[in-house]
Structure formats: structure tokens, C-alpha cells
Amino acid sequence: MSGASAARDAQLREGLRELYESVDRAVADAAPVCEISGRCCRFQEYGHRLYISRPEAEILLETGLPAETVIDDGLCPFQRERLCTARERRPLGCRIFFCDPNYTEQMETLSEQSIARLKQLHLEYEIDWEYGPLHEFLREYVAARASSGDIEDGTPPR
């Protein structure tokens, strides 16, 4: 990676960190209720999907996947006993989503604003817009680790 590329990546990460902080403040101000049910991470069971961008995936996966991970489209591999093991690295969708029905309208508005800002960061730093389901990035990560020899059988690192 060239010095210019590394500097651009660092600036993008800083912009993303600032976006995360802004979203966290907006969510705190809205004060949605979290019942710690874990529904947010059981995608298939509750009829939703988590979409993320490539830079968010890189941040989320920078320390790898949790031990004993099974990649299943219906579940988030970072959820353990209804708690998030990637709380500080979690992507926008996780930061914004709450099951609280009184927060739905605010959640939709915040999602739209945040995705617009995320797209703006991609444009600013001349990064291709890659946005897709979490599990596509997880499978790509595992395949890349397997092909590099970091893992032998395609299972996530422990």
C-alpha cells in the first residue's frame, strides 16, 4: 500500500469514526428502548437483513471473527448470549436499529441520512461504493483467509 493510499484509508476511517459518533449521539438523543432481546441480531427470525459497506466490513473484521463462528445468513456471528461482541466496531445499521416501535420514524430518517453521509465519504476518498449483506462480506473474509493459508479448512479463525 502506498503512502498516499494509507493516508487516504486513515482519513476514511477517521470520517467513518466521526459518522459513528454522530449516529451514536443522535440515537442517544432519540432514546429508543432496548430490551436486550437479541432480535436485532437474529435476522431471519425477525425478517430483516444487515447491510454494510466495505469500509465498515474492514473495521468490523479487523480483529477477525469470534471463536466457533458459523456463518449463517439468519444470525449475526458477533452476538453471544444476546450481547454484541463487536460493540465498538459495529456498523451503522447496528448502531441505528432498535425494535422500539416509538423510534421507527426516527430510525428511518437517521438511516437515510447516515447512508447518504457514508456515500459522501466514498466519493470524497474515491472509493468504489460496495454495500451489501453482512454475510457476503463474512464469506469473502473467510475465503480470503483460506486462500492465503491463514486457515486451512475455510472455517473462521479461533
SERO-4910 file (N, C-alpha, C, O; in steps of 0.05 Angstrom, whole numbers):
BEGIN
 pado doro    nc1    nc2    nc3   cac1   cac2   cac3    cc1    cc2    cc3    oc1    oc2    oc3
  Met    A     17    -23      0      0      0      0     18     25      0     37     26     16
  Ser    A     13     43    -18     29     67    -19     23     86      4      3     82     18
  Gly    A     41    105      9     36    125     30     11    140     26     -4    146     45
  Ala    A      5    148      1    -19    163     -5    -44    147      0    -64    156     11
  Ser    A    -42    121     -7    -65    103     -3    -69     99     27    -92     98     36
  Ala    A    -48     95     42    -50     91     71    -62    116     84    -78    114    102
  Ala    A    -53    140     75    -63    165     86    -93    168     80   -109    176     97
  Arg    A   -101    161     55   -129    162     48   -146    143     65   -167    150     74
  Asp    A   -136    119     68   -150     99     85   -153    109    114   -174    106    126
  Ala    A   -133    122    124   -134    132    152   -154    155    153   -169    157    173
  Gln    A   -155    172    133   -175    194    132   -203    183    130   -221    193    143
  Leu    A   -207    162    113   -233    150    111   -242    138    137   -265    142    145
  Arg    A   -224    124    151   -231    112    177   -238    134    197   -256    130    213
  Glu    A   -224    156    196   -230    178    214   -258    190    208   -273    196    226
  Gly    A   -264    193    182   -290    202    174   -312    183    183   -333    191    191
  Leu    A   -307    157    180   -326    137    189   -329    137    219   -351    134    229
  Arg    A   -307    140    233   -309    142    263   -325    166    271   -342    164    289
  Glu    A   -322    189    258   -337    213    264   -367    208    257   -385    217    272
  Leu    A   -372    194    235   -400    188    229   -412    170    250   -435    174    259
  Tyr    A   -398    149    259   -407    132    280   -414    148    306   -434    144    318
  Glu    A   -396    166    313   -400    182    337   -425    200    334   -441    203    353
  Ser    A   -429    211    311   -452    228    305   -478    212    307   -498    220    319
  Val    A   -477    188    296   -501    170    297   -506    162    326   -529    162    335
  Asp    A   -485    155    340   -489    147    369   -502    169    385   -519    164    402
  Arg    A   -493    194    380   -505    217    394   -535    220    386   -552    225    403
  Ala    A   -541    218    360   -569    221    351   -586    199    363   -609    204    371
  Val    A   -576    175    364   -591    153    376   -596    158    406   -617    154    416
  Ala    A   -575    166    420   -577    172    448   -598    194    453   -614    193    472
  Asp    A   -598    215    436   -618    236    438   -646    226    434   -665    235    447
  Ala    A   -649    207    415   -676    196    409   -685    177    432   -709    173    435
  Ala    A   -666    165    446   -671    148    469   -689    124    463   -709    120    478
  Pro    A   -684    109    442   -701     85    438   -696     65    460   -675     64    472
  Val    A   -717     49    466   -715     29    487   -703      3    475   -712     -7    454
  Cys    A   -684     -8    489   -672    -33    482   -678    -53    504   -671    -49    527
  Glu    A   -692    -75    496   -699    -95    516   -679   -117    518   -683   -137    533
  Ile    A   -656   -114    504   -635   -134    503   -647   -162    496   -640   -182    509
  Ser    A   -664   -162    477   -677   -187    468   -659   -202    448   -663   -226    444
  Gly    A   -641   -188    435   -625   -200    414   -638   -203    387   -627   -214    369
  Arg    A   -663   -193    385   -678   -195    359   -662   -181    337   -664   -190    314
  Cys    A   -648   -160    343   -634   -144    323   -613   -162    308   -606   -156    286
  Cys    A   -603   -182    321   -582   -199    310   -592   -226    299   -576   -241    288
  Arg    A   -618   -231    302   -629   -256    292   -645   -248    267   -670   -247    267
  Phe    A   -630   -243    245   -641   -231    221   -665   -247    209   -686   -236    205
  Gln    A   -660   -272    204   -681   -288    191   -706   -291    208   -728   -288    198
  Glu    A   -702   -296    233   -725   -300    252   -743   -275    253   -767   -277    256
  Tyr    A   -731   -251    251   -746   -227    253   -749   -211    227   -758   -188    227
  Gly    A   -742   -224    205   -747   -213    178   -732   -188    171   -744   -170    159
  His    A   -707   -186    178   -691   -164    169   -663   -173    162   -655   -195    168
  Arg    A   -648   -156    148   -621   -161    140   -603   -137    148   -613   -115    150
  Leu    A   -578   -143    152   -559   -122    158   -542   -117    133   -528   -135    124
  Tyr    A   -544    -93    123   -527    -84    100   -505    -66    111   -510    -49    128
  Ile    A   -481    -70    100   -458    -54    108   -441    -47     83   -444    -59     62
  Ser    A   -424    -28     87   -405    -20     65   -379    -35     69   -373    -46     91
  Arg    A   -363    -35     48   -336    -49     50   -319    -36     73   -308    -52     89
  Pro    A   -317    -10     75   -300      1     97   -311     -8    125   -296    -13    143
  Glu    A   -338     -9    128   -349    -18    153   -342    -47    158   -335    -55    181
  Ala    A   -342    -64    137   -335    -92    140   -306    -95    148   -299   -112    165
  Glu    A   -288    -78    136   -260    -79    143   -255    -73    172   -240    -86    186
  Ile    A   -269    -52    182   -267    -45    210   -278    -67    228   -266    -75    248
  Leu    A   -302    -77    221   -315    -98    237   -297   -123    239   -296   -136    260
  Leu    A   -284   -130    217   -269   -155    216   -239   -152    222   -224   -171    219
  Glu    A   -230   -128    229   -202   -124    234   -190   -142    256   -166   -147    256
  Thr    A   -206   -151    274   -196   -169    295   -206   -197    290   -204   -215    308
  Gly    A   -218   -202    267   -227   -229    260   -255   -234    270   -269   -217    279
  Leu    A   -263   -259    266   -289   -268    275   -287   -282    302   -266   -292    310
  Pro    A   -309   -282    317   -308   -296    343   -302   -326    340   -308   -337    319
  Ala    A   -290   -337    360   -285   -366    360   -311   -381    356   -332   -373    364
  Glu    A   -309   -404    343   -331   -422    339   -353   -410    321   -376   -417    322
  Thr    A   -345   -391    304   -365   -378    286   -375   -396    264   -359   -410    251
  Val    A   -400   -396    261   -413   -409    238   -427   -387    223   -443   -372    234
  Ile    A   -420   -384    197   -433   -363    182   -460   -373    172   -462   -392    157
  Asp    A   -480   -359    181   -508   -366    177   -522   -340    170   -522   -322    186
  Asp    A   -535   -339    147   -549   -314    138   -569   -304    158   -575   -281    159
  Gly    A   -579   -322    175   -600   -315    193   -591   -303    219   -608   -293    235
  Leu    A   -565   -304    225   -555   -296    251   -530   -279    248   -514   -283    230
  Cys    A   -526   -261    267   -501   -246    268   -481   -262    284   -486   -270    307
  Pro    A   -457   -267    273   -437   -283    287   -425   -268    311   -411   -280    327
  Phe    A   -429   -242    313   -418   -227    335   -436   -226    359   -428   -215    380
  Gln    A   -459   -238    357   -478   -239    381   -471   -263    397   -471   -286    387
  Arg    A   -467   -259    423   -463   -281    442   -480   -275    466   -478   -254    479
  Glu    A   -497   -294    473   -515   -291    496   -530   -264    495   -532   -250    515
  Arg    A   -541   -258    472   -557   -234    466   -542   -208    469   -554   -187    472
  Leu    A   -515   -209    470   -499   -185    471   -480   -184    447   -472   -205    437
  Cys    A   -473   -160    439   -455   -156    417   -426   -157    426   -418   -144    445
  Thr    A   -410   -174    413   -381   -176    419   -365   -157    402   -340   -156    406
  Ala    A   -377   -142    385   -363   -123    367   -374    -95    371   -375    -79    353
  Arg    A   -383    -89    395   -398    -64    401   -383    -39    391   -396    -22    378
  Glu    A   -358    -36    396   -344    -12    387   -340    -11    357   -337     11    346
  Arg    A   -339    -34    344   -333    -35    315   -359    -39    299   -357    -40    274
  Arg    A   -382    -40    311   -406    -47    297   -413    -26    276   -408     -2    280
  Pro    A   -425    -35    254   -431    -17    232   -456      0    237   -469     -3    257
  Leu    A   -461     19    219   -483     38    222   -510     24    227   -524     32    245
  Gly    A   -516      4    212   -542    -10    215   -546    -20    243   -569    -18    254
  Cys    A   -525    -29    256   -527    -39    283   -530    -16    303   -545    -18    323
  Arg    A   -517      6    297   -519     29    314   -546     42    314   -556     53    334
  Ile    A   -560     40    291   -585     54    287   -609     37    293   -629     47    303
  Phe    A   -608     11    288   -631     -6    291   -639    -12    320   -622    -20    336
  Phe    A   -664     -7    326   -676    -15    352   -704    -25    346   -717    -16    327
  Cys    A   -713    -44    362   -740    -56    358   -762    -37    369   -786    -43    364
  Asp    A   -756    -16    383   -775      2    395   -793     14    374   -784     29    357
  Pro    A   -819      8    375   -838     18    354   -841     49    355   -849     61    335
  Asn    A   -835     61    378   -837     90    380   -813    105    367   -813    129    365
  Tyr    A   -794     89    358   -769    100    346   -768     96    315   -750    106    302
  Thr    A   -787     82    304   -787     74    276   -782     97    257   -765     96    240
  Glu    A   -797    119    260   -795    141    241   -767    154    244   -754    161    224
  Gln    A   -758    158    268   -731    170    273   -710    151    262   -690    161    250
  Met    A   -713    125    265   -694    106    255   -692    107    225   -670    107    214
  Glu    A   -714    109    211   -714    111    182   -700    136    173   -684    135    154
  Thr    A   -706    158    185   -693    184    178   -663    183    183   -647    191    166
  Leu    A   -655    173    206   -627    171    213   -613    152    194   -590    157    186
  Ser    A   -625    130    186   -613    112    167   -608    125    141   -586    123    129
  Glu    A   -628    139    130   -625    153    104   -603    173    106   -586    175     88
  Gln    A   -602    189    127   -581    210    130   -553    197    132   -534    207    120
  Ser    A   -552    176    147   -526    163    151   -515    149    126   -491    151    120
  Ile    A   -532    137    111   -524    124     86   -515    145     66   -496    142     52
  Ala    A   -529    168     66   -521    190     48   -494    200     56   -477    205     38
  Arg    A   -488    203     81   -461    211     90   -440    190     84   -418    197     76
  Leu    A   -447    165     87   -429    143     81   -422    144     51   -399    140     43
  Lys    A   -441    148     34   -436    151      5   -418    175      0   -401    174    -18
  Gln    A   -423    197     14   -407    220     11   -377    215     18   -359    224      4
  Leu    A   -373    199     39   -345    191     46   -332    175     24   -309    179     18
  His    A   -348    157     11   -337    142    -11   -329    160    -34   -308    156    -46
  Leu    A   -345    180    -40   -339    198    -61   -314    215    -54   -296    219    -70
  Glu    A   -314    226    -30   -291    242    -21   -265    228    -24   -245    240    -32
  Tyr    A   -264    202    -16   -239    187    -16   -236    169    -40   -219    151    -40
  Glu    A   -254    173    -60   -252    159    -86   -251    129    -82   -234    115    -92
  Ile    A   -270    119    -66   -272     90    -61   -298     80    -74   -319     93    -71
  Asp    A   -296     58    -87   -320     47   -100   -341     41    -79   -335     32    -57
  Trp    A   -366     46    -86   -389     41    -69   -395     11    -69   -405      1    -89
  Glu    A   -389     -2    -47   -395    -30    -44   -412    -32    -19   -403    -27      3
  Tyr    A   -437    -40    -22   -456    -41      0   -472    -67     -4   -485    -70    -24
  Gly    A   -471    -84     16   -486   -110     13   -491   -123     40   -483   -112     61
  Pro    A   -504   -146     39   -509   -160     64   -484   -168     79   -464   -176     67
  Leu    A   -485   -166    105   -463   -173    122   -450   -199    115   -426   -202    113
  His    A   -467   -219    110   -457   -246    105   -441   -249     80   -424   -267     78
  Glu    A   -445   -232     60   -428   -233     36   -400   -225     43   -381   -237     34
  Phe    A   -397   -205     60   -370   -196     68   -357   -217     86   -333   -221     85
  Leu    A   -373   -230    103   -362   -251    121   -352   -275    105   -330   -285    110
  Arg    A   -367   -283     85   -358   -306     68   -333   -298     52   -315   -315     49
  Glu    A   -332   -274     42   -308   -265     28   -284   -264     46   -262   -272     38
  Tyr    A   -288   -256     71   -266   -255     90   -255   -283     96   -231   -287     96
  Val    A   -273   -302    100   -265   -329    106   -251   -341     82   -230   -355     85
  Ala    A   -261   -337     58   -249   -347     33   -221   -335     30   -202   -350     22
  Ala    A   -218   -310     35   -192   -297     32   -172   -308     52   -149   -313     45
  Arg    A   -181   -312     76   -163   -324     97   -155   -352     89   -132   -360     93
  Ala    A   -174   -368     78   -168   -395     70   -148   -395     46   -130   -411     46
  Ser    A   -152   -378     27   -135   -378      4   -107   -367     10    -88   -374     -4
  Ser    A   -104   -351     31    -78   -341     39    -63   -361     57    -40   -356     63
  Gly    A    -77   -382     65    -64   -402     83    -67   -395    112    -57   -410    129
  Asp    A    -81   -373    118    -85   -366    147   -102   -387    161    -99   -392    185
  Ile    A   -120   -399    146   -137   -420    157   -138   -442    136   -137   -437    112
  Glu    A   -140   -467    145   -137   -490    127   -163   -500    115   -163   -508     92
  Asp    A   -184   -500    130   -209   -513    121   -231   -494    115   -254   -503    110
  Gly    A   -226   -468    115   -247   -449    108   -263   -439    132   -280   -422    130
  Thr    A   -257   -451    156   -272   -442    180   -258   -417    191   -234   -414    188
  Pro    A   -273   -400    203   -261   -375    214   -240   -381    235   -241   -402    248
  Pro    A   -221   -363    238   -200   -367    258   -212   -367    286   -233   -354    291
  Arg    A   -200   -381    304   -210   -383    332   -196   -361    349   -202   -360    372
***
